[in-house]
Amino acid sequence: MNERDLKLLLDAHALKHIQIRYAVMAEGYMIVADGKPLETARRKTRQFKTLDTAARFLFKIGIVDFAVKLT
């Protein structure tokens, strides 16, 4: 799922839950929407260095209710 797909689902009110998860291998965070990770244009999982940057991204596109999973 890329950013465009995420926005379309958000506009259609079709998202059930959003999570920010800690990615151990990348030593950063990733966003998971309904079990699918957010991807870049090249189909790689989009990674965020800090929890704040991931949350800021979600706020920017209009998502204010999400869960954080650290383990």
TACORHU-V781486 format. One record per pair of residues at least 24 apart in sequence whose C-alpha atoms are under 10 Angstrom apart, sorted by the first residue. I is the first residue (numbers start at 1). GAP is how many residues later the second one is. D is the distance in Angstrom with one decimal. If there is no record, write none. Layout:
i | gap | d
I | GAP | D
I | GAP | D
This chain:
i | gap | d
1 | 31 | 9.1
1 | 32 | 8.3
1 | 35 | 6.5
1 | 36 | 6.4
1 | 37 | 5.2
1 | 38 | 5.7
1 | 39 | 8.5
1 | 40 | 9.5
1 | 42 | 8.4
1 | 43 | 10.0
1 | 44 | 9.2
2 | 34 | 9.7
2 | 35 | 8.4
2 | 36 | 5.4
2 | 37 | 4.9
2 | 38 | 6.1
2 | 39 | 6.9
2 | 40 | 9.6
2 | 41 | 8.0
2 | 42 | 9.6
2 | 43 | 9.2
2 | 44 | 8.8
3 | 35 | 6.9
3 | 36 | 7.4
3 | 37 | 7.8
3 | 38 | 8.8
3 | 43 | 9.7
3 | 58 | 9.0
5 | 33 | 9.2
6 | 27 | 7.7
6 | 32 | 8.0
6 | 55 | 9.0
7 | 54 | 7.0
7 | 55 | 8.6
7 | 56 | 9.5
9 | 24 | 9.7
10 | 51 | 8.8
10 | 52 | 8.2
10 | 53 | 8.0
11 | 51 | 9.4
17 | 48 | 8.5
17 | 49 | 6.8
17 | 50 | 7.9
18 | 40 | 9.3
18 | 45 | 8.5
18 | 46 | 9.8
18 | 47 | 7.7
18 | 48 | 5.0
18 | 49 | 6.3
18 | 50 | 8.7
19 | 36 | 9.9
19 | 46 | 9.2
19 | 47 | 5.6
19 | 48 | 4.7
19 | 49 | 5.5
19 | 50 | 6.8
20 | 28 | 9.7
20 | 31 | 7.7
20 | 34 | 7.2
20 | 35 | 7.9
20 | 38 | 9.5
20 | 46 | 7.4
20 | 47 | 6.3
20 | 48 | 4.8
20 | 49 | 6.2
20 | 50 | 8.2
21 | 30 | 8.9
21 | 33 | 9.6
21 | 46 | 8.5
21 | 47 | 6.0
21 | 48 | 4.8
21 | 49 | 5.8
21 | 50 | 7.7
22 | 25 | 9.6
22 | 26 | 9.5
22 | 27 | 9.9
22 | 28 | 9.4
22 | 29 | 8.4
22 | 46 | 8.3
22 | 47 | 6.6
22 | 48 | 5.1
22 | 49 | 6.8
23 | 24 | 8.2
23 | 25 | 9.4
23 | 26 | 9.9
23 | 46 | 9.8
23 | 47 | 8.4
23 | 48 | 8.8
24 | 46 | 9.4
24 | 47 | 8.8
28 | 26 | 9.6
29 | 24 | 9.0
29 | 25 | 7.0
29 | 26 | 10.0
29 | 39 | 9.7
29 | 40 | 9.6
29 | 41 | 8.9
30 | 24 | 7.3
31 | 24 | 9.1
31 | 26 | 9.6
31 | 27 | 8.7
31 | 35 | 9.7
31 | 36 | 9.9
31 | 37 | 9.3
32 | 34 | 9.9
32 | 35 | 9.8
33 | 33 | 9.5
